[in-house]
Amino acid sequence: MGTSSSTPSASAGGVALPVGGFGPVRTSASARASLPGSPLAASAARRFVRAALAEWIALDVPAANRITDRVADEAVLLVSELVTNAVVHAGTAVEVCCALDVSSHEGEAPSLIVEVTDHHPTRVLRGDPPPDEGGAEYAGGHGLRLVAEIAEAWGTTYRRASKTVWFQVSVSAAAEPPVPEEPAAGDLAPQWASRGTEIVAPAPRRTPARRADPEWTRHGALSFLAEASDLLAGQFDEEMVTSLAGQLLVPRLADWCAIWLDTGSGPPRLARVWHASESRMEGLRQVLEKEPPLLPATARGGALDWPWPADPAAYGPGGAALACRLIAGGRALGTLLLGRAGLVRMPDEVVGLIEDFTRRVALALASARRYTRQATISRVLQRGLLPSGIARIPGVESAVVYEPTGDISAGGDFYDVFPAGDGRWCFVLGDVCGNGPEAAVVTGLVRPWLRLLAREGYGVGEVLDRLNQLLGEEAVGEAVEAAGGADGGAGLPPGGGSARFLSVLYGELVPLRQGGEAVVRCTLASAGHPLPLLLQPDGTVRTVAVPQILLGVVDEAAYESETFDLAPGETLLCVTDGVTEHRSGSRQFDDEDGLAAVLGGCAGMSAREVAERVRRAVDEFAVEPPDDDLAMLVLRAL
């Protein structure tokens, strides 16, 4: 298990620190920790924040005595979720910084600021909501939805080698310090250190008297279930659901728990094991893998008394155990087993609470599995919409970059390079206006149409003319509308809305020899698409083709093509608007010919090197990753 790189410490007189999106803040105390990218990082982060707050109170740091139960609970809850998201999605070590801001501005209350930094700035986390109306950027999953609801202020700071999510929780100036319970000998932790944060963090010392208190059970049940619902709702990974479920149960309601997931074929899989004593987790897992619970068919979500396991080295001393089937929509998804030491049987109030909690876990698992199935279908569909490879053109090297943004939605960008017969090779880069199933329908129709028309011998302009007419046909509109309805897209405009509009860059290459020198004759046309750029060996860059109207807008539009020779060493760069319109604040990447400037520095590079250089320039242009599908095709005459 990882430990912090430094212990929490208070600074005398206050220190100006750069924290989150605030710039320098005036702190009366601060602490930092470095945690490994392991499943135990979240629990280490919880203990670190709890220890920092406890020490500040013990040292009588200015404003620390105003840290209420609520503030501490919220800080521990949020740092737990952010660290979990960072470890799961970024997969790197994590830095945690906790600071107490005592602003000198008149009337401004002190606040607690916490940062969580990972070292994968370009990784986009699944389930990202869009930016809110205030412009804050979401960089994580469900954890940031909690941050948005709970924190007074929060945000994301991107750096070249890291990404930081920070949040600020006010420390009320009017609040009185919490009245502590009578502490045990040598126990300096405040009241909330063994009470409020139990919901997501193991306490440093056991508190069996509180957990057995019927008054606590009655008043804490609704709060516990509400917190559990907030944490579990919107989780799209069943591993994350089982991890959160274990941390919620232990140690607040149980000393240990385990979750098996039904696999549909074969024995259930032991997905999660959690113990209040983390040193016992591995031993507990080894025992449980040999003793999976087999519940009777009549167990449909109710909690059944279960024999306390026989191996005290792994489980701890004797006590009461319960087993529950995880049922959602009439379908069994798995089994939850938990135990609590020192009891003959579980109190009825706790049994009812566990059954309610089990139903929430089952619903979250069902949602995660639906999401996984949809994401799998989307990936299969995406593979079907794109070529399995691109054709090799004699005398031309090529490179493709394709990065869709959606996890569960096929991208609207597409590309293709294919032979058309008679010594001709064709290429296309397109972008359907819209996304999701409607855009996928159009992409699935357009690519084979293009291949068919090209192989029938039609020229570049004629191919676009006929493709434009096909997009206007009634059958296409019906297919797009059906796709939108299947995805809950009721209310689409007649004809499929914007998904029937298509920007395309389409061209034809013919390798030739002129005067003993090999050249490639290129004929191309742009229909509402960013114009391609031609890089010459001396670094000169110019646009080729002329802008023309989108496909699908005007039925009788006539498209014209342009022909030129691609000489040895010249490079043609074709991109979608995911490149040109990538934003950094109010600026776009291609403002003031930014794309041409990057390409001008690529003279002498191979096609792959040009693609990598342009892609890196897009990444470095803004701290936020691109929010649109991105596609790029590079063709270089050898």
Disulfide bonds with the S-S distance in Angstrom:
none
